């Protein structure tokens, strides 16, 4: 799927320039793998194929947002626009 936009500045820098300045260097390789997976993914059901990422949809006021576990409290979060086949509002955040 195409990534339409990236909210987190450091994650955007990692994706566009392979610059780790805005993310923890220890997690940069995992973030690269996760982003590559998202870009190669064809259907959202594929998200659940990697058990270590604990893929799930959030509820409440974040209903419809997907969350993938990176480390501890840090997550990759995003929405999927099914019509456009795009990942929207990709973010790297500590929402706990």
C-alpha positions as CSV (number, residue, x, y, z in Angstrom):
1,X,0.0,0.0,0.0
2,X,1.1,3.5,-0.6
3,X,1.8,5.7,2.4
4,X,-0.1,8.9,1.8
5,X,1.4,10.9,4.7
6,X,3.6,10.5,7.7
7,X,2.8,12.5,10.9
8,X,5.9,12.0,13.0
9,X,8.8,14.1,11.6
10,X,11.5,11.7,12.6
11,X,9.7,8.7,11.0
12,X,9.2,10.8,7.8
13,X,13.0,11.6,7.8
14,X,13.8,7.9,8.2
15,X,11.5,6.9,5.4
16,X,12.5,9.6,2.9
17,X,16.2,10.0,3.7
18,X,17.2,7.0,5.8
19,X,18.1,9.4,8.5
20,X,17.7,8.1,12.1
21,X,18.1,11.5,13.8
22,X,14.4,11.7,14.8
23,X,14.0,8.1,16.1
24,X,15.8,5.9,18.6
25,X,18.7,4.4,16.7
26,X,18.1,1.0,18.3
27,X,14.6,0.7,16.8
28,X,15.4,2.1,13.3
29,X,16.0,-1.3,11.8
30,X,12.6,-2.5,13.1
31,X,10.9,0.6,11.9
32,X,12.4,0.1,8.4
33,X,11.1,-3.5,8.3
34,X,7.6,-2.4,9.5
35,X,7.4,0.4,6.9
36,X,8.6,-1.9,4.1
37,X,6.0,-4.5,5.2
38,X,3.2,-1.8,5.1
39,X,4.3,-0.6,1.7
40,X,4.4,-4.2,0.3
41,X,1.1,-5.1,1.9
42,X,-2.0,-5.6,-0.3
43,X,-4.7,-6.2,2.2
44,X,-5.1,-5.1,5.8
45,X,-5.6,-8.8,6.9
46,X,-1.9,-9.2,6.4
47,X,-1.2,-7.1,9.4
48,X,-2.0,-10.0,11.7
49,X,0.6,-12.3,10.2
50,X,3.4,-10.9,12.3
51,X,2.5,-11.9,15.9
52,X,5.3,-9.8,17.5
53,X,3.8,-6.6,16.2
54,X,0.5,-7.2,18.1
55,X,-1.5,-5.6,15.3
56,X,-4.9,-4.4,16.5
57,X,-7.5,-1.6,15.9
58,X,-7.9,1.0,18.6
59,X,-11.3,1.8,20.1
60,X,-13.0,4.8,21.6
61,X,-12.0,8.1,20.2
62,X,-9.2,6.4,18.2
63,X,-11.7,3.9,16.6
64,X,-10.4,2.7,13.2
65,X,-6.8,3.4,13.9
66,X,-4.4,0.5,13.6
67,X,-1.6,0.0,16.1
68,X,1.6,-2.0,15.7
69,X,3.9,-2.5,18.7
70,X,7.4,-1.2,18.2
71,X,8.9,-1.3,21.8
72,X,7.5,-0.8,25.3
73,X,4.9,1.9,24.9
74,X,5.9,3.0,21.4
75,X,3.6,2.2,18.5
76,X,3.2,2.8,14.8
77,X,-0.3,4.0,14.3
78,X,-2.2,4.6,11.1
79,X,-5.5,4.5,9.3
80,X,-6.2,2.6,6.1
81,X,-8.2,4.3,3.3
82,X,-9.7,1.3,1.6
83,X,-11.1,3.2,-1.3
84,X,-7.7,4.7,-2.2
85,X,-5.7,1.7,-1.0
86,X,-3.5,3.9,1.1
87,X,-2.1,4.2,4.6
88,X,-3.0,7.5,6.1
89,X,-1.6,9.4,9.0
90,X,1.3,7.0,9.7
91,X,2.6,8.0,13.2
92,X,5.2,6.8,15.7
93,X,3.9,7.6,19.1
94,X,3.7,6.7,22.8
95,X,0.0,6.9,23.3
96,X,-0.1,5.0,26.7
